[in-house]
């Protein structure tokens, strides 16, 4: 039976919030967007409506995001500079240091691979590229460089700082982005034994170490947007299938995220490709399926029983 996980944002926190909570098994908040005060307010609304509702917070990690003050138009063929800096810089500032780049990388992208750039120059925390599309660049867009390796020490530092910052918020599950090995999961589980940890496999190193990551996690999220931008869209189906298979063997729930039922953002009926996409992953018996505004998830009965061994108190 299909279950629902709703991601709450500014578009859904108003008059539809109680309906979403009622129809959802889990409610998710993305801490990379909006303020701590906003999230606290929404969590209180959720608890007021249903004290036992399971709340998942995705906390920011090491992925660089754009920090431009205002949205502006980018032209195809336009050269852009990106840099992680606190000094005066004429270009696009990014929120985190750049990951370690592999040699022979020719392109990078923004917004889960939606906007691509031809790589011209890279040195330290400076990146230069030429846009391959016309688009509007808004703040907070994630930057992906294929086959990159992220700094685990920086990841751990950011996680610990952010969890301390939100320690007074009332949530149950923690989503960890760009997990590359199980070490940070093991440490956080010791520090926060009452929480559930959902690890997001989003780059090549995370995929390579997926078995050990799956074993230490309470559930796995496959962010297809970041994963395809990091490993290449041609490998997305193969990598996704292997992660699902390995998680099933180990007995851990799987969340499939990114661009599910996106057609419903503007239409009243889903597109044929959206329906086929849903059918494909339901056939794979994934445990959760995410869509953009209201994230629908399929929860297979055998895996749900294993998941609920730790979650039973919430239902």
N, C-alpha and C positions, 0 to 999 in steps of 0.2 A: 504493500500500500504506500502511495506517495505521501511524503510529509513535506512540510514547508519550513524553510528558514528565510526570514525576512531581514534584509539589510535596511536599516533605518537611516535616512538622510533628511536634509531639509525639505525634500519633496514629499516625504511620507510621515513626518512627525506631527502633522496637524490632525485634521478631522478623521483621517483614515488610520491613525495609529492603533487605536483599540481593536479595530477590525483585523489588522495585520497581526497583532499580538495574539488574538483569539485563534486565528487560523494557523499560527506558526508553532512549531515545536521548539525552535531555537530562534532567538533574535540576535542579529549581528550588528555591531557598530565598528566602523572603520576609523581608527584613531589618527590616521594620516590626514584626515580632513576635519575641519571644525575645531572649536576650542574645548578644553577640558570642562569648562563650565557648561557648554552646550551638551556634551555627552552626559554629564552628571544630571542635568535637567531631564534628558530623555530617559535615562536609567530610572530615575525616580518615578516618571510617568509609567514606565513598564511595571515597576514593582507595585505601584498603586493599583494598577489594573489586575495584575497577577503576580503575587509574591513568589510563586514557585517557578516562574518562567526562566528557562536557561538563557543566560546572556553571554555572548561571545564578543570579545573585543580584539580586533586586529591591531597590534601595536606597530609603530613605525620602526623600520630597520635601517639598513645601510644603503638602500637604493637612492641614488641622487635624484632630486626633484627640482624642477625649475622654480626660481624665486623672483620672477619678474613681478613688479608691483601692479601692472595693468596688462590686460590682454591686448595683443596687437597682431597685425597681419604679417605673415611670412610669405614671400614670393618664391615660386619655383626658380632655382638657380641662385638664390640669395645665399651669401656666405655668412655664417653665424659663428660666434665664439662663445664657448661655455667654460666656466671656471668656478671652482670652489675657492672663495676668497672672502676676506673681511675688509679688504682695502678697496680703494676706488678702482672700478673696472668697467670699461665700456663694452658691454656684452651681456650675456645671460648668466646670472649667478645661479649656482646650484647648491642644494642643501647639504650634501655630503661629499667627502672626497671621492674621486673616481676609483673604480675597482682596478685591479691589476689586469692590463690588457694583454691578450695573446698577440703574437706577431701575425702579420699579414691580414689583419682585420681591415675590411674595406668600407664597411658601413656601420652606422649606429642609428638608433631610432628613439622617438618619443611616444608616450601614450600607448604602451603595449604594442609597439610596432606599427602604429597607425601612420606615423609621419617619419619617413626615412631620410637619412643624410649620407652623402658620400663623404667618407673620412678624408680630410686633407692633412691634418696635423694633430699630434697628441704628444704632450710632454708634461709629466707630473700630473697636476690637477687641472690642466688646460686641454681643451678639446676644440677643434675647429672642423666644420663641415659645411657642405653645400646642400641646401634643401632640394629634395626631389618632388615636392608638392607645393601647391598653394594651400595655406591653412591659417587658422587663427590660433595663436599660441597663448594659452592662459596659464596662470601660475599653478604650481603643484603637479605638473605633468612629469611622470617618471621617465628617466633616461636609461636606456638599455644598450649595452655594448656586447655583441655576441661573444660567447665563450669566456666571459670575464670571471675572475676570481675575486671574491669580496673579502674584506679584512675581518676575520672572525673576532679578533680582540676588540675592534671598534663595534662590531655587532653586539657583543656581550655588554660592553660599556653602555651603549645606547639602550639596550633592553633594560638593564638594571636601573639606569637613571629614569627611564620612562615609567617603569613599574613602581618605583618609589614615588614618582609624581602623582600617579593615579591610585595610590594604595588605599585611599579612603572611598573610592568608588566601589559600588556593589555589583560585581560581575563574577561569573563562574568559570569561563573558558578564556584562554589566551591564545591568539593566533600569532605564530612566529613566521615572519617572512624571510625568504632567501636563506633557509637553513642549509648548511653545507656539510655538517657532520653532527653527531649526536651529543657532543660534549656540552654545548650550551643548554640543551634540553635536560640533561642529567643534572646540571647545576641548578637550573631554575626549579626543577621538580623538588629538589631538596629544600630550596628557599621558600617555595610556595606549594607545599604538599596538598593543600586543599583545592588547588586549581587543576583544571584539565588543560592539556597542551595540544594544540593543533598545529602541526608543522607544515609549512608551505614549501613544496618542492618546485623551484622556479628557475633554476639554472643548471648548467651541466654538472658542476661539482656536487650539487644536491642530488641530481639524478644518479651520478656515479656511486654515491654513498647511500642510496635510497634504502637498502636493506637495514643498515644499522639505524638510520633515522626513523624508519617505520617502527622498528622494535621498541624504541624509546618513547614514541609518541602515543597519545591517546586517540588521535585521528590524523589523517593526512589530507591536505588540500592541494589540488593540482591547479595552479593559476595558469591557465592556458595562454593568457595574454603575455605575461612575463616570460613563461617558458618558451613560447614560440619566438619571442624577440631575442632570447638569450641563446637558443640552440639552433634556430632556423626553423621556419614553418614546415619544411619538408620532413623534419624529424618529429614533429609534434604528435602525430597519430601513433607512431611506434613507441615513443617515450611514454605517452599517456597510458597506452595499453599495458606496457610492462610495469608501470607503477601500480596500476589497478590490480594486475595479476599478483604482484608480490605482496601488496597490502592484504589481499584476500587470503593468500596462503598463511600469512601471519595472524590474520583475524582482526585487522584494524579497519575502521570505517574510512571511506574515501569521499571527499567533496570535490566535485568537478566545477570549477569556477570560470567565469569570463564569457560574455557574449552568448548566453543562453536566453532565448526568447527576446532578444533585442528588438525584434520587429514590433513587439507590443508597446514599446515606448511611444510610438507614434500611430500605431494602428490598433483596431479593436480585435483583429484576428491574427494569429501567428502566421508567418510565412511557411511555405512548404519545407524550406531548408531548415528552419527552426524545429519543425515537427520531426523531421528525419534525425536531426541532431539529438533531440530528446529521446527518441526511440532507440537510437544506437546505444546511448549510455544506460538507459533502463535495461536494455538487453544485456549489458555488461554487469548488471546488478550493482551499480555504484550506489553508495549509501546517501549521498547528498548531491543535488544538482543546483547550481547557482545561476540566477539571472540578475540583471543589473539593478533593478529597483526592489523587486520582491523576489528573493532568491529561492526558487523551488528546489526541493531536494527529495530524492528517492531513497527510502530507508529500508533495505532488505531485512527480512525478519531474523535470519540467523545472526547477521552482524549486529543488528540492533540489540539482540540479547546480550552479546558480548559487551557492547558499548554501555548498556544500561547496568551492567555489573557495578560500574562506577557512578552511574547517573541516576540510579533508581530513586534516590531520595528526592529528586526534583519532580517526579511524576505521581 
